[in-house]
Amino acid sequence: MRKNQNSIASYYYSDRGRRRRKLALKIIFGAGILFFAAGIIYGSFFVYKLSTLEKKINPAESNKTNFLKTARSLVNPPDINLKGMEKERINILLLGIAGKGKPGQNLTDTIMIASINPKNNQVALLSIPRDFYVKVPDLNFQSKINAVYQYGINDYKDNGRAAELVSRTIKDITSLDIDYYIVLNFDGFQKIIDSVGGINIMNERDIYDASYPGPNYSYETFSLAKGFHQLDGATALKYVRERHDDPEGDFGRAKRQQQVLQATKNKVFSTGTMLNVVALNNLFNVLEETIQTNIKAEEIGSFMKLSKKLDTRNINNLVLDAWNKESLLKVSHIFLGNTRTFALIPRVGNYSEIKEVAENIFDLNKIKRRREAIIEEDAEIAIVNQSGNIALTGKIKKLLADNLSYKSIMMLNNPGSVLAEKSIVYDLTDGIRPFTLDELVEKLPASPSYNATPFVRGLAAGQKFDMVVSLGKDLVDIYNIEEGTVEDLNKARDDQESVNLQSK
């Protein structure tokens, strides 16, 4: 009897165990089905929003965009295939504008080049100041670079062609091919940050600006204490636009713009955002309303695949400025129409230094090593003015001594007032100081020569020089400018803002 009872109990517990296992399997299987279904729904939503987004933000491709094309680029993305891959550098132009209904609605308040090296996943940011004075391609006139997009809108009546005009202008300055552009307005910037729950930044100093541009052409106070902050969209916008209380003015503002761009990128691609349907939906809706770009639907998958690999903790940041001795720009008087104002121009006679940093943005130590080689050569330089412009001598000497740090510079008299059309750097060393020769030729600019003329030999007779720089007439217009200070530049901008407010 006891044996039968034990058998019954054993069967009962064994059967209960089987029923529990079956129930567990059903629960796991059911949960798997739910997760799978949720994944399908989420994925479909994600693809749908992306395909819809691409139609809105890239009107030129809107007729070619469809759900399946976007889905294929995400579900089964091909090897990363983007413009710039063949040269191992993808350049994206980022433009920030005020937007419709705002003062200066199409002036580019932010101009930044984001460069990606897809081979080693490096990222670099180069900021170009809005007061940079440039020649506008195709339109044959000069202007501050922040107005080029506006001129493009006026002439072409098309946002895409306007952005391409800015891209061509940037290429003239940097020699960089711009592969993609993204145009974002202030409202969009603010809403993007709000849609992902704000961003985290470390503010390096106390900020107090009693003259921050407010609504309806007014002023208001903006303050932010030094230290860690979580910023909402409105505060982040003020943080990147404030310049009155920054000792570096617009240049300090450009650095904050780069900082916020990195923080926003990190937040957008965080797990908390990518798995939050509500946040993603809000983000997509904002992007549809506020962004213009030439990125195509079939490229979205490649961009997302590439973004996962990028080393965003070691981004090279550079701001073109006129702040100190090493700065590549300087302040100059210019005329915009009949109005005399201030703008930024290259400190040397061309864009060679800007092109150098743009080319080497992933390894700026290369420029440092070149400078060290020039210092090691320790060349002795003589200058003879054959331009007919007396003031040119002092300007070139100041450039070589103060900005380029040459220690030994001597001025030679031009007793017969002999004139020359072209500037030439004569190398009297038979090529043993190549780095110095290259720098002088590129930056003045001038032509190189290893054969000194009888006139130059006569001037150098009995004296030891490595290089003789003959200043020709071709440098007069380049350097015949009245220079100003950063304070002059900031005051001119403040005065213009005040005029804009009073006129409303």
Helices and strands as residue ranges (DSSP letters): H 2-57, G 59-64, H 67-75, G 85-87, E 90-97, E 108-117, E 122-127, E 133-136, E 141-144, G 145-147, H 148-156, H 159-174, E 180-185, H 186-195, E 199-203, E 207-214, E 218-224, E 227-231, H 233-241, H 249-268, H 271-274, H 277-290, E 291-293, H 297-307, E 316-319, E 329-336, E 339-346, H 352-359, H 365-377, E 380-385, H 391-398, I 399-403, E 408-412, E 424-427, H 434-443, E 447-449, H 454-460, E 467-471, G 473-475, H 476-479, H 486-502
